[in-house]
Amino acid sequence: MSDARERILGRVREALEHRNPVDHPGEFGAWRPEGILPSEPLEAFTMLFTAAGGEVLRFDSEVGARAWLDDFASAFETVSVGETVRGALCPERPEASPEAASMGVSMARCAIAETGSLVLDARDGRRTQLLPPTHLVWVRAADIHATLAGALRAMKGDLPSGLGLHSGPSKSADIGQITVKGVHGPGRVIAAILS
């Protein structure tokens, strides 16, 4: 360890020595008034994800999902496919690097109803999740959790180095208070839910 790093860590340890410990605040409480969201996680996720500009599709089987995918993917010249996407969920299109692909395809670890967020694993490939202008994300209905705490508990034994919470397309209103999609990531995000 370098001397500079050891000095910095030493100052942090010193500052924390005289600090009173603080109890864990407990679980994240409901931050929306009751009755605003449906009680069913899948419905709540759908409501919030679409309100943020995302699209939600539901499929009863991988066969139905595959039929839709073949038609949908035909509009894209190239794709970048995440490491965790397998079999029938991979489009039959020429593959390209994430920065050159017109569509990215990922598999979500799970989804969170209370925030309308897809939870994406860094092991799937962050560049595939962020660089193509259209991002298709598969998620299993059984992996839609009511809360962030529930989702993290479900992943407890297999947490990656990084998780991304994606709540619809990238957007910003930094300049002139005008919302622009696709500034820091995909401008179109589709959550494809598999029953």
C-alpha positions in Angstrom: 0.0 0.0 0.0 1.3 3.4 -0.9 2.2 5.9 1.9 -0.3 8.5 0.6 -3.1 5.9 0.7 -2.1 4.8 4.2 -2.1 8.4 5.4 -5.6 9.0 4.1 -7.0 5.8 5.6 -5.3 6.6 8.9 -7.1 10.0 9.0 -10.4 8.3 8.2 -9.9 5.8 11.0 -8.9 8.6 13.4 -12.0 10.6 12.5 -14.3 7.6 13.1 -12.7 6.6 16.5 -14.6 9.4 18.4 -17.8 9.1 16.5 -20.9 7.6 18.2 -22.2 4.5 16.4 -25.5 5.0 14.7 -28.1 2.2 14.6 -29.2 0.9 11.2 -32.3 2.9 10.1 -34.2 -0.3 9.2 -36.0 -1.1 6.1 -36.8 1.5 3.5 -40.3 2.8 4.3 -43.1 3.4 1.8 -42.4 6.8 0.2 -45.6 6.9 -1.8 -49.0 7.3 -0.2 -50.8 4.0 0.1 -53.2 3.1 -2.7 -51.2 4.9 -5.4 -49.6 1.6 -6.7 -51.3 -1.7 -7.4 -50.5 -4.3 -4.7 -49.4 -6.8 -7.4 -45.6 -6.3 -8.1 -45.9 -7.0 -11.8 -48.7 -4.4 -12.2 -46.9 -1.8 -10.0 -43.6 -2.3 -12.0 -45.5 -1.9 -15.3 -47.2 1.3 -14.2 -44.1 3.0 -13.0 -41.8 1.8 -15.8 -44.2 3.0 -18.5 -44.7 6.3 -16.6 -41.0 6.9 -16.9 -41.1 6.3 -20.7 -40.2 2.6 -20.9 -42.2 0.0 -22.7 -43.5 -3.2 -21.2 -44.4 -6.4 -23.1 -45.6 -9.7 -21.5 -45.1 -13.2 -22.9 -46.7 -16.4 -21.7 -43.9 -18.5 -23.1 -40.4 -18.4 -24.6 -42.0 -19.7 -27.9 -44.3 -16.6 -28.0 -41.3 -14.4 -27.0 -39.2 -15.9 -29.8 -41.9 -15.3 -32.5 -42.2 -11.6 -31.4 -38.3 -11.3 -31.2 -37.8 -12.5 -34.8 -40.2 -9.9 -36.1 -39.0 -7.1 -33.8 -35.3 -7.7 -34.4 -35.7 -7.6 -38.2 -35.9 -3.8 -38.0 -32.3 -3.6 -36.6 -29.1 -4.1 -38.6 -27.0 -5.3 -35.8 -27.3 -6.3 -32.1 -25.1 -6.5 -29.1 -26.1 -9.4 -26.8 -25.4 -9.5 -23.1 -23.4 -12.4 -21.6 -26.4 -13.8 -19.7 -28.8 -13.9 -22.6 -29.3 -17.5 -23.8 -31.0 -19.6 -26.4 -34.4 -18.5 -27.8 -33.9 -15.0 -26.3 -31.0 -14.2 -28.5 -32.0 -12.4 -31.8 -30.8 -13.9 -35.0 -29.1 -10.7 -36.3 -25.5 -9.9 -37.1 -23.6 -9.1 -33.9 -21.6 -5.8 -33.5 -19.7 -4.1 -30.7 -22.0 -2.2 -28.3 -20.9 1.2 -29.6 -21.8 0.1 -33.2 -25.0 -2.0 -32.5 -28.4 -0.6 -33.2 -30.0 -2.7 -30.5 -28.7 -4.2 -27.2 -30.3 -7.2 -25.6 -29.8 -8.0 -21.9 -31.3 -10.3 -19.2 -32.3 -8.5 -16.0 -31.4 -10.1 -12.7 -34.8 -8.9 -11.4 -37.1 -5.9 -11.4 -38.4 -3.7 -8.5 -42.1 -2.8 -8.3 -41.8 0.2 -5.9 -39.4 2.1 -8.2 -40.3 0.6 -11.6 -36.7 -0.4 -12.2 -34.9 -3.2 -13.9 -31.9 -4.5 -12.0 -29.0 -5.2 -14.5 -25.9 -7.1 -13.5 -22.5 -5.7 -14.6 -21.5 -9.3 -15.6 -24.0 -9.1 -18.4 -22.0 -6.3 -20.0 -22.5 -2.6 -19.1 -21.6 -1.4 -22.6 -24.4 -3.5 -24.1 -26.8 -2.0 -21.5 -25.8 1.6 -22.1 -24.5 2.2 -25.7 -27.1 0.9 -28.2 -29.9 3.4 -28.9 -32.6 0.6 -28.3 -32.3 -1.7 -25.3 -34.4 -4.9 -25.0 -34.3 -6.3 -21.5 -35.8 -9.8 -20.7 -37.0 -10.3 -17.1 -38.8 -13.2 -15.6 -42.2 -12.4 -13.9 -41.1 -14.5 -10.9 -38.1 -12.1 -10.5 -40.2 -9.0 -10.0 -39.9 -8.0 -6.3 -42.1 -5.6 -4.4 -39.2 -3.7 -2.9 -35.5 -3.0 -3.4 -34.8 -4.6 -0.1 -36.5 -7.8 -1.2 -34.6 -7.8 -4.5 -31.3 -7.4 -2.7 -32.2 -10.2 -0.2 -32.9 -12.5 -3.2 -29.5 -11.7 -4.7 -27.7 -12.0 -1.3 -25.6 -15.0 -2.2 -24.6 -13.8 -5.7 -24.1 -10.0 -5.7 -21.9 -8.8 -8.6 -19.4 -5.9 -8.4 -22.0 -3.6 -9.9 -25.7 -3.4 -10.3 -27.5 -0.9 -12.5 -31.1 0.3 -11.7 -32.7 1.2 -15.1 -36.1 3.0 -14.8 -36.9 3.6 -18.5 -34.9 5.4 -21.2 -32.1 7.8 -20.5 -33.3 11.3 -20.3 -32.2 14.8 -19.2 -33.7 18.2 -19.0 -30.4 20.0 -18.1 -30.5 22.5 -21.0 -33.5 24.8 -21.1 -35.7 22.5 -19.1 -36.5 20.5 -22.3 -36.5 16.8 -21.8 -34.3 14.9 -24.3 -34.2 11.1 -24.4 -31.1 9.0 -25.1 -28.6 11.5 -23.7 -26.6 9.2 -21.4 -27.9 5.8 -22.6 -30.6 4.2 -24.7 -33.5 6.4 -25.8 -35.8 3.4 -26.0 -35.9 0.7 -23.3 -38.3 -2.3 -23.5 -38.9 -4.6 -20.6 -40.0 -8.0 -22.0 -41.6 -10.0 -19.1 -41.5 -13.8 -19.4 -44.2 -15.7 -17.4 
